[in-house]
Amino acid sequence: PFTIADGCYGSTFFVATGFHGLHVLIGSIFLLVCFLRCFSYHFSNNHHFGFEAAAWYWHFVDVVWLFLFVSIYWWGS
């Protein structure tokens, strides 16, 4: 089986996947907070930075995932 002790590739794979999973967890909590604030009517046409920041954060996570996919699965094989 593929483990973290399989050298540099295994370590890099598991660390990168772990950090990406952490970012997905943080983003999910971010969206949950936005969801709860939406039901409390904390957002308006002029006051919606939290929602916009959550959207930008998910774009960041998407770009990082694309970088990880290319660097680990294309260059690694």
Sequence and secondary structure as in RCSB ss.txt:
>XXXX:A:sequence
PFTIADGCYGSTFFVATGFHGLHVLIGSIFLLVCFLRCFSYHFSNNHHFGFEAAAWYWHFVDVVWLFLFVSIYWW
GS
>XXXX:A:secstr
   TTS HHHHHHHHHHHHHHHHHHHHHHHHHHHHHHHHTT   SS  HHHHHHHHHHHHHHHHHHHHIIIIIIS
  
